[in-house]
């Protein structure tokens, strides 16, 4: 049940997230306001304010923790793009040490592989992932044949470079598939809604709704959650991983690959 609810968050378009969340927060605050008006406790407004302050503090910690998690995974994906481009470029150069015809054939296979990897491979792109796996197998088969034509140091250098290409490719695919757990995002939205409920509850204790100030707070909370989702979604949104390193590599290898 929780997993199904968490999956619903991904169904909301990123641009619509702030509006949806602000609406939820206003509804939660209004429920809190009306609840206090009808069932208000005997405690003073100061005591209720302390409860709200604690809830907002915990919410801030949860927002910061989730933002740090999403930012860390985004940064990992960004670094792996550069690393894979460097690894493929190094392997392509070392393949040039292999005598003809194996050397040019291996370089052409690496250029084809770079073309497939020019954009981050998304988990749902099964055809692209299968194509990349097929090319990795081809590159390794050619490497196994080519290293036999080289002396010891050059053979070790070539195999090491190809191994780096294969390892980084797998790491990049796993990094793109890694997301902030949906349960964490669901908890974040629920906790934010509860904090808004408490805000409405406390505002009624003070006798004022303060809709404008509350709206600004709700908007800031919604934009922060949208930013977390933007960092966590590799395929859509405004914050996408820069692919220029792979694009430059493909452009430099195009004559050899063609």
PyMOL commands that set and color helices and strands:
alter all, ss='L'
color gray80, all
select helices_A, chain A and resi 2-11+14-39+45-95+102-116+126-149+152-177+182-206+211-232+244-257
alter helices_A, ss='H'
color red, helices_A
deselect
rebuild
show_as cartoon
